[in-house]
Every structure is written in C-alpha cells, then in structure tokens.
C-alpha cells in the first residue's frame, strides 16, 4: 500500500480532489500565456481544459500514485500561494 496504512483508492480520491485547484490554476496560466494580462473571457475555455487534463493525469495508472499525489499537492499549493500573493 502506498503511504503506509492508507488504501490506494483513498489516495487516488485525494489526488482527484487536488486536481481541481491545480487544473484551475493551469487553465488560468494557459490563458495568461496565450493572451497576456487582458485575457478577457479566455479562461472560460482554458480552465475546463486544465481541470480535465489534471483529472486525467491524476488517474493515469502508468505513473506511480505517490508521484501523481505529490505533483498535484505541490502544484495546487503553488497556484494557491501565487493567487494569494497577487491578490
């Protein structure tokens, strides 16, 4: 079992939950990189794509569960910290 006594399905569920803020930040970053500061309504298209990509990554079985969890945890924390700093 990964993470000691925690079952794998629980860690996978936590990874999918962490995919939501990670995907949101990924979508906003994509909109910013595509259009710059005045990205207008572009996040309406890029945020759902970012969330879908993050959920697919979090469920990708060929990557180790611990790696998927840590990428989502660190990425979500980084996006949340960045959003807090710029607000």
C-alpha positions as CSV (number, residue, x, y, z in Angstrom):
1,X,0.0,0.0,0.0
2,X,1.3,3.5,-0.8
3,X,1.5,6.0,2.1
4,X,1.7,3.4,4.8
5,X,-1.7,2.2,6.0
6,X,-3.8,4.4,3.7
7,X,-5.6,2.5,0.9
8,X,-4.7,3.3,-2.6
9,X,-8.3,4.3,-3.5
10,X,-8.2,7.0,-0.8
11,X,-5.0,8.5,-2.0
12,X,-6.4,8.4,-5.6
13,X,-9.6,10.2,-4.4
14,X,-7.4,12.9,-2.7
15,X,-5.4,13.3,-5.9
16,X,-8.6,13.8,-7.9
17,X,-9.8,16.4,-5.4
18,X,-6.4,18.2,-5.6
19,X,-6.7,18.1,-9.4
20,X,-9.4,20.8,-9.2
21,X,-7.4,23.7,-7.9
22,X,-4.4,22.5,-9.9
23,X,-6.4,22.4,-13.2
24,X,-8.0,25.8,-12.4
25,X,-4.5,27.3,-12.0
26,X,-3.3,25.5,-15.1
27,X,-6.2,26.9,-17.1
28,X,-5.6,30.5,-15.9
29,X,-1.9,30.2,-16.6
30,X,-2.6,29.0,-20.1
31,X,-5.0,31.9,-20.7
32,X,-2.3,34.3,-19.4
33,X,0.4,32.8,-21.6
34,X,-1.9,32.9,-24.7
35,X,-3.4,36.4,-24.4
36,X,-1.4,38.3,-21.8
37,X,-2.8,40.4,-19.0
38,X,-6.1,41.3,-20.6
39,X,-7.2,37.7,-21.3
40,X,-10.9,38.6,-21.0
41,X,-13.2,35.6,-21.4
42,X,-10.5,33.2,-22.5
43,X,-10.4,31.3,-19.1
44,X,-13.9,30.1,-19.8
45,X,-12.3,27.8,-22.4
46,X,-8.9,27.1,-20.8
47,X,-10.0,26.4,-17.2
48,X,-12.2,23.4,-18.1
49,X,-9.4,22.0,-20.3
50,X,-7.0,22.5,-17.5
51,X,-9.2,20.7,-15.0
52,X,-9.9,17.8,-17.4
53,X,-6.1,17.5,-18.1
54,X,-5.4,17.5,-14.3
55,X,-8.0,14.8,-13.6
56,X,-6.8,12.6,-16.4
57,X,-3.2,13.0,-15.0
58,X,-4.4,12.2,-11.5
59,X,-6.0,9.0,-12.8
60,X,-3.2,7.9,-15.1
61,X,-2.2,4.5,-13.9
62,X,1.2,4.2,-15.6
63,X,2.6,7.0,-13.2
64,X,3.2,6.0,-9.6
65,X,0.5,7.0,-7.2
66,X,2.9,8.8,-4.9
67,X,4.2,10.8,-7.9
68,X,0.8,11.8,-9.0
69,X,-0.2,12.9,-5.5
70,X,2.9,14.9,-4.9
71,X,2.6,16.7,-8.3
72,X,-1.0,17.7,-7.5
73,X,-0.2,18.7,-3.9
74,X,2.8,20.8,-4.7
75,X,1.2,22.3,-7.9
76,X,-2.0,23.1,-6.1
77,X,-0.1,24.7,-3.2
78,X,2.0,26.8,-5.7
79,X,-1.1,28.0,-7.6
80,X,-2.9,28.9,-4.4
81,X,0.1,30.7,-2.9
82,X,0.6,32.6,-6.2
83,X,-3.1,33.6,-6.3
84,X,-2.9,34.8,-2.7
85,X,0.3,36.8,-3.3
86,X,-1.0,38.7,-6.4
87,X,-4.4,39.5,-4.9
